[in-house]
Amino acid sequence: MLLAFSTLVMAQQKVVVFVYSNNNLNEPTNALRSNIETALINSVGQSYIVLDRTDEFHEFMNKEYNYQGEGYVSDNQLIAAGEQMGANKICGVVITRYPEEGYFIECKILDIKERKIEKKATYPTNNERVNDLGIASSQRIALHLSKQLGVLSSSQAEALVVLRVGDSFDVKKLKTGICYFPNCRIGYLDNTRKHGIVFYLGELSSTPDYDCGPTRAELDLLYQNKEILGLNEEYWSCEKASSAKNGWGDWSHDKYYTMDFSNGKIKKRPVVHNIRCREISVLRF
């Protein structure tokens, strides 16, 4: 047991996390640093020992490189500071703010002995925009960076996921063979914050989405979050209000319930070409 413990300690790497920016930031970065430190502490195989040297790090950078909280920091400067702290690794997180596009975050783990980049991650990696560095955003950023760096197991990553109304959602994870559509967003979350409704907006249509259209109850749940979601039109439900009784099986005058999100009113609309509402598709998860 003692031998196994000694082997584990020797295998662990002492790491210092330093979050800095090339711009003058008006937001604190403590939440981002703390979430990344937590991910490293709980890494697969417990590979890292995180050294709490933030104040010393800033003091060293100010003294040696006149770093005042903004400006370019080279890898060599980070490595020199890490050596001063007695670390094996340095995890540098640089934040760049683009006025029209939001924040871009780059994270790299540097090996001090080898003086090279060991791992690197960036966020965002798609069309998502990062507008703030608040607690929820920082947790999401740290999660994505940690997953790219390979320090979290799949179960750890899943446990850290924070869902928010309005976020994009990959419906492939639902493993359903029907109603697949791209660019889904979370429209509603229940009290667990793990289950709810995702939706996809289609075109103006004279007919509802019979297969994946929302019920009136589901429309009402989406309506509760209409400001966040930017929904303000009239939308079809899949619930039929009445059927045409002409004996010929003509469905063109069947009526379906709709909801006008500008005022919350439920209406009964006939399925005819001069009545056009926005088609909306939903899936529960």
HUMOGI-V81363 format. One record per helix or strand of 3 or more residues. SS is the DSSP state (H for helix, E for strand). FROM is the first residue (numbers start at 1). LEN is the number of residues. If there is no record, write none. Layout:
BEGIN
SS	FROM	LEN
SS	FROM	LEN
END
This chain:
BEGIN
H	2	10
E	13	9
H	30	12
H	44	3
E	48	3
H	54	12
H	75	11
E	89	10
E	102	10
E	116	8
H	135	15
H	154	7
H	171	4
E	184	6
E	196	10
H	216	8
H	226	4
E	234	9
E	255	6
E	265	6
E	277	8
END
